[in-house]
Amino acid sequence: MPEAMPPAPATPPFPAATDIVVIGGGIVGAAAALALARRRLRVVLVEKDRIAGQQSGRNWGFVRSQYRDPAELPLAVEALTLWSDFAREFGAAIGWRRTGCLFLAEDEAELARFRRWQEDCRAVAPDARILSPDAVRRLVPGLRRPGAGALHTPSDGQAEPALATAALAQAAATAGAVILEGCGAIAIERQGGRVAAVRTERGTIACEGVVCAAGAASHRFLAALGLRLPQQVVRSTVSLTTPLPAIADPCFCGFGLGLRQRADGSCIIAPDSRSDVDLTLDSLRGARFFLPELMRMRRSFALRLGRAFVDDLALRLTARADRRMVEPRRPAIPANERLVAESLRRLQDLFPGAAGARIARSWAGRIDVLPDALPVIDAPAEVPGLVVATGFSGHGFGLAPSAGRHAAALAAGEAPGAAIRPFRLDRFARGTHGRPHAPL
Ligand SMILES: Cc1cc2nc3c(=O)[nH]c(=O)nc-3n(C[C@H](O)[C@H](O)[C@H](O)COP(=O)(O)OP(=O)(O)OC[C@H]3O[C@@H](n4cnc5c(N)ncnc54)[C@H](O)[C@@H]3O)c2cc1C
């Protein structure tokens, strides 16, 4: 695991019935459970492994509105307010700091794209601004080359992924939610078409509704209900350096490097927009949605046929369908050592102050992606009682507080708020989805 995880809470008794079951103990499920419990609904969150064991504990920790798809911007702005509220409530434990976010433009063409976004989104993201190279130097004095300028949003921030997710789950438990770790969901059961129960490894929980926030596994639950979600997975490598002198206050992307300097001076670094795709038979799912983008962005993805393919095949041949809903429970997700070395080289090339940096730890996470790189947050009419909150496509950590809140509102029977109307599931079946705003 990337971080030392907080100790697991004592296992609560297994409940036979509840109002809402949340499947998945990532940050989206935790935020939904918190919002549901605060609405005084009875809620049970089931997580097959540990809270924050997957993407939510492995990500960079950027919390940004900057350069979001305009469709996502209202949700991102709402989330920033909620992050501040959480920071007031949970204190330093979640590592929230409003340090801003800065995307460096390598050339005039990239700066023009940033400027267009900034002008188009001014009404929703009023503090996003374009910086000249001199202004970049003043803001990040340790940077060797300021490029052609930058897009900068001072109101963006950062948080510590595993700690923030655990804090939300703990707050949900304090508000009355039952959090069951090591308890995989196997099936969503229906009566008369409506959601009636969730079958888990430990027994069945009767319920009025389900929030499916199972990250990269969500498509399996939906497929069993006859709903198609073209969801795929990419593997993304991250490293943590030894503590360094102050080199960059804002969350930073530029010249192929993603960087977040934490409060203790250590830096999260990663190659920006470079991922591995571990091919399995599942890679064929939704291929027609993904192939055009994969071809266009082929230099960003390395296709790998290896261990993942063999492990997946072995599981398909040997495990019962029930087991396949929860296995592999704690998948081995190897870091790409070449990308680790490359990100350290880029860091040292861009920031002379990082000359003495060493890699303290590296890891990788499996990012679940949808064809337009936008999430699904929806209560599909075909399955009354079901809410889906998934497919955050590499940028759901920052959105989670508002995404969870909207998912909870849907589960409580409210009509979808304006901020989530672009995120309907049926956009793929109808063919009304667009192309990703930024590289997948
Ligand atoms: C390397 C990396 C860098 C990223 N950087 C950023 C960033 O800087 N900013 C940002 O906003 N986002 C970032 N992201 C994306 C962000 O981490 C995700 O969008 C977000 O964490 C998704 O949360 P989630 O709760 O949907 O999924 P997850 O965190 O994956 O949680 C889903 C949970 O469901 C559980 N589950 C699966 N199957 C079952 C089952 N059968 N029963 C019970 N539980 C089940 C899993 O074990 C898992 O814990 C990054 C992701 C990665 C991997």
The ligand as an SDF file (V2000), in Angstrom:
LIG
                    3D

 53 58  0  0  0  0  0  0  0  0999 V2000
   -2.4890    6.9170   -9.7420 C   0  0  0  0  0  0  0  0  0  0  0  0
   -3.7690    7.6940   -9.6330 C   0  0  0  0  0  0  0  0  0  0  0  0
   -3.7210    9.0890   -9.5770 C   0  0  0  0  0  0  0  0  0  0  0  0
   -4.9140    9.8130   -9.4580 C   0  0  0  0  0  0  0  0  0  0  0  0
   -4.8580   11.1470   -9.2070 N   0  0  0  0  0  0  0  0  0  0  0  0
   -5.9910   11.8330   -8.9100 C   0  0  0  0  0  0  0  0  0  0  0  0
   -5.9330   13.1880   -8.4910 C   0  0  0  0  0  0  0  0  0  0  0  0
   -4.8670   13.7600   -8.3140 O   0  0  0  0  0  0  0  0  0  0  0  0
   -7.1050   13.8380   -8.2760 N   0  0  0  0  0  0  0  0  0  0  0  0
   -8.3070   13.2280   -8.4470 C   0  0  0  0  0  0  0  0  0  0  0  0
   -9.3400   13.8910   -8.2670 O   0  0  0  0  0  0  0  0  0  0  0  0
   -8.3930   11.9120   -8.7650 N   0  0  0  0  0  0  0  0  0  0  0  0
   -7.2620   11.2100   -8.9980 C   0  0  0  0  0  0  0  0  0  0  0  0
   -7.3200    9.8770   -9.3230 N   0  0  0  0  0  0  0  0  0  0  0  0
   -8.6310    9.2400   -9.4830 C   0  0  0  0  0  0  0  0  0  0  0  0
   -9.2720    8.9390   -8.1530 C   0  0  0  0  0  0  0  0  0  0  0  0
   -8.3830    8.2390   -7.3130 O   0  0  0  0  0  0  0  0  0  0  0  0
  -10.5280    8.0990   -8.4100 C   0  0  0  0  0  0  0  0  0  0  0  0
  -11.3350    8.7130   -9.3940 O   0  0  0  0  0  0  0  0  0  0  0  0
  -11.3510    7.9470   -7.1480 C   0  0  0  0  0  0  0  0  0  0  0  0
  -10.5560    7.5190   -6.0850 O   0  0  0  0  0  0  0  0  0  0  0  0
  -12.4750    6.9570   -7.4130 C   0  0  0  0  0  0  0  0  0  0  0  0
  -13.0710    6.6200   -6.1880 O   0  0  0  0  0  0  0  0  0  0  0  0
  -14.0860    5.4110   -6.1160 P   0  0  0  0  0  0  0  0  0  0  0  0
  -14.6040    5.3980   -4.7410 O   0  0  0  0  0  0  0  0  0  0  0  0
  -15.0420    5.5270   -7.2610 O   0  0  0  0  0  0  0  0  0  0  0  0
  -13.2230    4.1150   -6.4720 O   0  0  0  0  0  0  0  0  0  0  0  0
  -12.2090    3.2270   -5.6020 P   0  0  0  0  0  0  0  0  0  0  0  0
  -11.3570    4.0500   -4.7340 O   0  0  0  0  0  0  0  0  0  0  0  0
  -11.5250    2.3310   -6.5590 O   0  0  0  0  0  0  0  0  0  0  0  0
  -13.1770    2.4190   -4.6600 O   0  0  0  0  0  0  0  0  0  0  0  0
  -13.9870    1.3480   -5.1160 C   0  0  0  0  0  0  0  0  0  0  0  0
  -14.0120    0.3210   -4.0010 C   0  0  0  0  0  0  0  0  0  0  0  0
  -14.9440   -0.6990   -4.3280 O   0  0  0  0  0  0  0  0  0  0  0  0
  -14.4570   -1.8850   -3.7680 C   0  0  0  0  0  0  0  0  0  0  0  0
  -15.1160   -3.0370   -4.3840 N   0  0  0  0  0  0  0  0  0  0  0  0
  -14.9460   -3.5580   -5.6210 C   0  0  0  0  0  0  0  0  0  0  0  0
  -15.6990   -4.6450   -5.7750 N   0  0  0  0  0  0  0  0  0  0  0  0
  -16.3920   -4.8080   -4.6260 C   0  0  0  0  0  0  0  0  0  0  0  0
  -17.3400   -5.7720   -4.1740 C   0  0  0  0  0  0  0  0  0  0  0  0
  -17.7120   -6.8010   -4.9500 N   0  0  0  0  0  0  0  0  0  0  0  0
  -17.8490   -5.6320   -2.9400 N   0  0  0  0  0  0  0  0  0  0  0  0
  -17.4640   -4.6040   -2.1350 C   0  0  0  0  0  0  0  0  0  0  0  0
  -16.5440   -3.7000   -2.4980 N   0  0  0  0  0  0  0  0  0  0  0  0
  -16.0320   -3.7840   -3.7350 C   0  0  0  0  0  0  0  0  0  0  0  0
  -12.9630   -1.8370   -4.0620 C   0  0  0  0  0  0  0  0  0  0  0  0
  -12.2290   -2.7230   -3.2290 O   0  0  0  0  0  0  0  0  0  0  0  0
  -12.6620   -0.3700   -3.8090 C   0  0  0  0  0  0  0  0  0  0  0  0
  -12.2030   -0.1300   -2.4930 O   0  0  0  0  0  0  0  0  0  0  0  0
   -6.1560    9.1240   -9.4630 C   0  0  0  0  0  0  0  0  0  0  0  0
   -6.1910    7.7260   -9.5190 C   0  0  0  0  0  0  0  0  0  0  0  0
   -5.0060    7.0110   -9.5650 C   0  0  0  0  0  0  0  0  0  0  0  0
   -5.0610    5.5010   -9.5300 C   0  0  0  0  0  0  0  0  0  0  0  0
  1  2  1  0
  2  3  1  0
  2 52  2  0
  3  4  2  0
  4  5  1  0
  4 50  1  0
  5  6  2  0
  6  7  1  0
  6 13  1  0
  7  8  2  0
  7  9  1  0
  9 10  1  0
 10 11  2  0
 10 12  1  0
 12 13  2  0
 13 14  1  0
 14 15  1  0
 14 50  1  0
 15 16  1  0
 16 17  1  0
 16 18  1  0
 18 19  1  0
 18 20  1  0
 20 21  1  0
 20 22  1  0
 22 23  1  0
 23 24  1  0
 24 25  2  0
 24 26  1  0
 24 27  1  0
 27 28  1  0
 28 29  2  0
 28 30  1  0
 28 31  1  0
 31 32  1  0
 32 33  1  0
 33 34  1  0
 33 48  1  0
 34 35  1  0
 35 36  1  0
 35 46  1  0
 36 37  1  0
 36 45  1  0
 37 38  2  0
 38 39  1  0
 39 40  1  0
 39 45  2  0
 40 41  1  0
 40 42  2  0
 42 43  1  0
 43 44  2  0
 44 45  1  0
 46 47  1  0
 46 48  1  0
 48 49  1  0
 50 51  2  0
 51 52  1  0
 52 53  1  0
M  END
$$$$
